[in-house]
Amino acid sequence: MACPCEMTSPIDEAHPLILASASPRRKRLIDQMGIPCRVVPSRVQEESTLEDPADLCRHLAVLKAKEVFLREKASWVLGADTIVVAMDQVLGKPESPKDVVRMLFLLSGKVHQVITGFCIMKPSGSIAHSESVSTAVCFKPLSEQEVSGYIRTNEPFGKAGAYAIQGVGAFMVESISGSYTNVVGLPMCALIKALVRCDALKSFP
């Protein structure tokens, strides 16, 4: 949640937002908005004992932001974590083709949730904002041939839930309910509202 504002410089070319993520998709979304941004990947291991998925990704986002802030003091820092939840199972990034097959057939013909937690840290080191956003995604029924073909593109690897909605994986998505950019990796509407609310951005656009 937002906390009382402190006297800090807003994000600009001289004080870019630090993105605590190596995800090129998140960087691309921020760049599309024209927000000055620099990438400093977090070293946090994506593990937690929290059971609630929304709490889990929000918790990991906070840990990532804090870890990077210790190396990039006096900067606005954004941490984020995206997970896919299907049939009460949290799906991370697949480690093998067999893992991709398991995940995609779990999603096949069903609705699943994509949840992104994000955390904004002030240049002072305090948490300015923390929340999670959920989007419902409906997959069409998948055939073995389609899954095998998708694996051959190499796109599923490195993606939570083993697919990329902004890439070839769009062929599997029948519909979504909620933020599209959230499924890509960052809920841009919620993020920009939060950045403006905590004075990280004076206004937008």
C-alpha positions as CSV (number, residue, x, y, z in Angstrom):
1,M,0.0,0.0,0.0
2,A,1.1,3.6,-0.5
3,C,2.9,5.3,2.3
4,P,3.3,9.0,3.1
5,C,5.3,10.8,0.4
6,E,8.8,12.0,1.1
7,M,10.8,14.7,-0.7
8,T,12.4,12.7,-3.6
9,S,13.3,13.4,-7.2
10,P,10.8,12.0,-9.7
11,I,11.8,9.5,-12.4
12,D,13.5,11.3,-15.3
13,E,16.5,10.8,-17.6
14,A,18.9,11.7,-14.8
15,H,17.0,9.5,-12.3
16,P,15.7,6.5,-14.3
17,L,13.5,3.8,-12.8
18,I,15.6,0.7,-11.8
19,L,13.9,-2.4,-13.0
20,A,14.9,-5.3,-10.8
21,S,14.2,-7.9,-13.5
22,A,16.0,-9.4,-16.4
23,S,12.7,-9.8,-18.3
24,P,13.0,-8.2,-21.8
25,R,9.2,-8.1,-21.9
26,R,8.9,-6.0,-18.8
27,K,11.6,-3.6,-20.1
28,R,9.8,-3.3,-23.4
29,L,6.5,-2.5,-21.8
30,I,8.2,0.3,-19.7
31,D,10.0,1.6,-22.8
32,Q,6.8,1.8,-24.7
33,M,5.5,4.2,-22.1
34,G,8.5,6.4,-22.5
35,I,9.5,6.0,-18.9
36,P,13.3,6.3,-18.4
37,C,14.4,2.9,-17.1
38,R,17.6,0.9,-16.4
39,V,17.8,-2.9,-15.8
40,V,19.5,-4.3,-12.7
41,P,18.4,-8.0,-12.4
42,S,17.6,-9.3,-9.0
43,R,19.5,-12.1,-7.5
44,V,16.6,-13.3,-5.3
45,Q,15.8,-17.0,-5.6
46,E,12.1,-17.4,-6.5
47,E,11.1,-19.6,-3.6
48,S,8.6,-19.1,-0.8
49,T,6.5,-21.0,1.7
50,L,3.5,-18.7,1.2
51,E,0.4,-20.5,0.1
52,D,-1.7,-17.7,-1.3
53,P,-0.6,-17.0,-4.9
54,A,-1.3,-13.2,-4.7
55,D,0.7,-13.0,-1.5
56,L,3.5,-15.1,-3.0
57,C,4.1,-12.9,-6.1
58,R,3.8,-9.7,-4.1
59,H,6.2,-11.0,-1.5
60,L,8.7,-12.0,-4.1
61,A,8.4,-8.6,-5.8
62,V,9.2,-6.9,-2.5
63,L,12.2,-9.1,-2.0
64,K,13.5,-8.4,-5.5
65,A,13.1,-4.6,-5.1
66,K,14.8,-4.6,-1.7
67,E,17.8,-6.7,-2.9
68,V,18.4,-4.5,-5.9
69,F,18.0,-1.3,-3.8
70,L,20.9,-2.4,-1.6
71,R,23.1,-2.2,-4.7
72,E,21.4,0.9,-6.3
73,K,20.7,3.3,-3.5
74,A,18.9,6.6,-4.0
75,S,16.9,5.3,-6.9
76,W,13.3,4.4,-7.6
77,V,13.2,0.6,-7.9
78,L,10.5,-1.7,-9.3
79,G,10.4,-5.3,-8.4
80,A,8.0,-7.7,-10.1
81,D,7.1,-11.4,-10.1
82,T,4.5,-13.2,-12.4
83,I,3.0,-16.6,-11.7
84,V,0.4,-18.8,-13.4
85,V,-2.2,-20.6,-11.3
86,A,-4.1,-23.5,-12.7
87,M,-6.1,-26.2,-10.9
88,D,-4.7,-24.9,-7.6
89,Q,-1.2,-25.4,-8.9
90,V,1.4,-22.6,-9.2
91,L,3.2,-22.9,-12.5
92,G,6.6,-21.4,-12.8
93,K,9.1,-21.5,-15.7
94,P,9.5,-25.0,-17.3
95,E,12.8,-26.7,-16.9
96,S,12.4,-29.2,-19.8
97,P,10.2,-30.1,-22.8
98,K,8.5,-32.6,-20.5
99,D,7.7,-29.8,-18.1
100,V,6.2,-27.7,-20.9
101,V,4.0,-30.6,-22.0
102,R,2.7,-31.0,-18.4
103,M,1.9,-27.4,-18.0
104,L,0.3,-26.8,-21.4
105,F,-2.0,-29.8,-21.0
106,L,-2.9,-28.6,-17.6
107,L,-4.0,-25.3,-19.2
108,S,-5.6,-26.8,-22.2
109,G,-9.3,-26.0,-22.6
110,K,-9.5,-24.3,-19.2
111,V,-9.4,-20.9,-17.6
112,H,-6.3,-20.1,-15.5
113,Q,-5.1,-17.0,-13.6
114,V,-2.0,-15.0,-14.3
115,I,-1.0,-13.0,-11.3
116,T,1.7,-10.3,-11.2
117,G,2.9,-8.7,-8.0
118,F,4.9,-5.5,-8.1
119,C,6.6,-3.3,-5.6
120,I,7.8,0.3,-6.0
121,M,10.6,1.4,-3.6
122,K,11.5,5.0,-3.0
123,P,15.0,6.4,-3.3
124,S,14.9,6.6,0.5
125,G,14.5,2.8,0.7
126,S,10.9,2.7,1.9
127,I,8.2,0.8,0.1
128,A,6.0,3.3,-1.8
129,H,3.5,0.8,-3.2
130,S,2.9,-3.0,-3.3
131,E,0.1,-4.9,-5.0
132,S,-0.9,-7.8,-7.1
133,V,-3.0,-7.9,-10.2
134,S,-4.8,-11.0,-11.6
135,T,-6.0,-11.7,-15.2
136,A,-8.1,-14.7,-16.2
137,V,-6.9,-16.4,-19.4
138,C,-8.9,-19.0,-21.3
139,F,-7.0,-21.6,-23.5
140,K,-8.5,-23.5,-26.3
141,P,-8.2,-27.3,-26.2
142,L,-4.7,-28.3,-27.4
143,S,-3.6,-31.3,-29.4
144,E,-0.3,-33.2,-29.0
145,Q,0.8,-31.9,-32.4
146,E,0.2,-28.3,-31.4
147,V,2.1,-28.7,-28.1
148,S,5.0,-30.4,-29.9
149,G,5.1,-27.7,-32.5
150,Y,5.1,-24.9,-29.9
151,I,8.0,-26.6,-28.0
152,R,10.0,-26.5,-31.3
153,T,9.7,-22.7,-31.3
154,N,11.6,-22.6,-28.0
155,E,9.3,-19.9,-26.9
156,P,7.8,-21.7,-23.8
157,F,11.2,-21.7,-22.0
158,G,11.8,-18.9,-19.5
159,K,8.1,-18.1,-19.4
160,A,5.8,-18.6,-16.4
161,G,3.2,-21.2,-17.4
162,A,5.2,-22.2,-20.5
163,Y,3.7,-19.7,-22.9
164,A,4.0,-16.1,-24.2
165,I,0.7,-14.4,-25.0
166,Q,2.6,-11.7,-26.9
167,G,4.3,-14.3,-29.2
168,V,3.5,-17.5,-31.0
169,G,1.6,-18.6,-27.8
170,A,-1.2,-16.2,-28.7
171,F,-2.6,-19.0,-30.9
172,M,-3.7,-20.9,-27.7
173,V,-5.5,-18.0,-26.1
174,E,-9.3,-17.9,-26.8
175,S,-10.0,-14.9,-24.4
176,I,-8.8,-13.0,-21.4
177,S,-10.6,-11.1,-18.7
178,G,-8.4,-8.3,-17.2
179,S,-5.2,-6.6,-18.0
180,Y,-3.4,-7.9,-21.2
181,T,-0.1,-6.4,-20.2
182,N,-0.3,-8.2,-16.9
183,V,-0.1,-11.5,-18.7
184,V,2.9,-10.2,-20.6
185,G,4.6,-9.3,-17.3
186,L,3.5,-6.0,-15.9
187,P,0.0,-4.5,-15.3
188,M,0.8,-1.2,-16.9
189,C,-2.4,0.6,-16.0
190,A,-2.0,-0.3,-12.3
191,L,1.7,0.4,-12.3
192,I,1.4,3.9,-13.8
193,K,-1.4,4.8,-11.5
194,A,0.8,3.8,-8.6
195,L,3.9,5.6,-9.9
196,V,1.9,8.8,-10.2
197,R,0.2,8.4,-6.8
198,C,3.5,8.0,-5.0
199,D,5.1,10.9,-7.0
200,A,7.6,8.7,-8.8
201,L,6.0,10.3,-11.9
202,K,4.7,13.9,-11.6
203,S,2.1,13.2,-14.3
204,F,1.4,10.8,-17.2
205,P,1.6,10.9,-20.1
